[in-house]
Amino acid sequence: MKWLTAALAVVLILLQYRIWVSDNGVRQVERLRQAVASQQAEDAQLAERNRQLAAEVRDLKTGMDALEERARSDLGMIARNETFYQVVPARPADAPPPTRTAAR
């Protein structure tokens, strides 16, 4: 009976070792939990980006305002009867005048 008790105690200790100390036990579970949490955060960001892109596509398909805004910002287009003004920042007083290179 003492041998059986000793053998069961050794088996119990080995199993506990595998659970708590080995790489396939509690440590692996914690690493997997962290990986799942990280992936869920990334998925949430991508879902939000997809939602925004879907809204933009919907606006471009149905509304002219979004299309006009894109044309103005991306292509530099202006509407009829509009005048385009380009504001150039002032040159500091101590800056040398711009140099022009002669065309050959």
C-alpha positions as CSV (number, residue, x, y, z in Angstrom):
1,M,0.0,0.0,0.0
2,K,2.9,2.3,0.7
3,W,4.3,1.7,-2.8
4,L,0.9,2.6,-4.4
5,T,0.7,5.8,-2.4
6,A,4.2,6.7,-3.3
7,A,3.6,5.9,-7.0
8,L,0.4,8.0,-7.0
9,A,2.2,10.9,-5.3
10,V,5.0,10.8,-7.9
11,V,2.4,10.8,-10.7
12,L,0.6,13.7,-9.1
13,I,3.8,15.7,-8.8
14,L,4.7,15.0,-12.5
15,L,1.3,16.0,-13.6
16,Q,1.5,19.2,-11.6
17,Y,4.9,19.9,-13.0
18,R,3.5,19.6,-16.6
19,I,0.7,21.9,-15.8
20,W,2.5,24.7,-13.9
21,V,6.1,24.7,-15.1
22,S,6.3,23.2,-18.7
23,D,5.8,25.3,-21.8
24,N,2.6,23.4,-22.7
25,G,0.8,24.3,-19.5
26,V,-0.3,27.5,-17.9
27,R,2.3,29.6,-19.7
28,Q,1.0,28.5,-23.1
29,V,-2.6,29.3,-22.1
30,E,-1.5,32.8,-21.0
31,R,0.4,33.4,-24.2
32,L,-2.6,32.3,-26.2
33,R,-4.9,34.6,-24.3
34,Q,-2.6,37.5,-25.0
35,A,-2.5,36.6,-28.7
36,V,-6.3,36.4,-28.9
37,A,-6.7,39.8,-27.1
38,S,-4.2,41.3,-29.5
39,Q,-5.9,39.9,-32.6
40,Q,-9.3,41.0,-31.3
41,A,-8.0,44.6,-30.9
42,E,-6.6,44.5,-34.4
43,D,-9.9,43.1,-35.8
44,A,-11.8,45.9,-34.1
45,Q,-9.6,48.5,-35.8
46,L,-9.9,46.9,-39.2
47,A,-13.7,46.6,-38.8
48,E,-13.9,50.3,-38.0
49,R,-11.8,51.1,-41.1
50,N,-14.0,48.9,-43.2
51,R,-17.1,50.6,-41.9
52,Q,-15.6,54.0,-42.8
53,L,-14.6,52.8,-46.3
54,A,-18.1,51.4,-46.9
55,A,-19.7,54.7,-45.9
56,E,-17.3,56.5,-48.2
57,V,-18.1,54.2,-51.1
58,R,-21.9,54.6,-50.4
59,D,-21.4,58.4,-50.4
60,L,-19.5,58.3,-53.7
61,K,-22.1,56.1,-55.4
62,T,-25.1,58.1,-54.3
63,G,-24.1,61.7,-53.5
64,M,-22.5,64.4,-55.6
65,D,-21.1,66.2,-52.6
66,A,-18.5,63.5,-51.8
67,L,-17.6,63.3,-55.5
68,E,-17.2,67.0,-55.7
69,E,-15.1,67.1,-52.6
70,R,-12.8,64.3,-54.0
71,A,-12.4,66.2,-57.3
72,R,-11.5,69.4,-55.5
73,S,-9.0,67.9,-53.0
74,D,-7.4,65.1,-55.1
75,L,-7.5,66.6,-58.6
76,G,-7.5,70.3,-57.9
77,M,-10.6,70.9,-59.9
78,I,-12.8,74.0,-59.6
79,A,-16.5,74.5,-60.5
80,R,-17.8,76.8,-63.1
81,N,-17.9,80.5,-62.3
82,E,-15.4,80.1,-59.6
83,T,-12.0,81.9,-59.3
84,F,-9.0,80.1,-58.1
85,Y,-6.7,82.0,-55.7
86,Q,-3.4,80.6,-54.6
87,V,-2.0,82.1,-51.4
88,V,1.8,82.1,-51.2
89,P,3.3,82.6,-47.8
90,A,5.3,85.8,-47.4
91,R,9.1,85.5,-47.7
92,P,10.9,86.5,-44.5
93,A,12.7,89.9,-44.7
94,D,16.2,88.5,-44.2
95,A,15.8,85.7,-46.8
96,P,17.7,86.2,-50.0
97,P,15.7,86.7,-53.2
98,P,14.9,83.6,-55.2
99,T,17.5,82.7,-57.8
100,R,16.6,81.9,-61.3
101,T,18.5,79.5,-63.5
102,A,18.9,80.4,-67.1
103,A,17.4,78.0,-69.6
104,R,19.8,76.7,-72.1
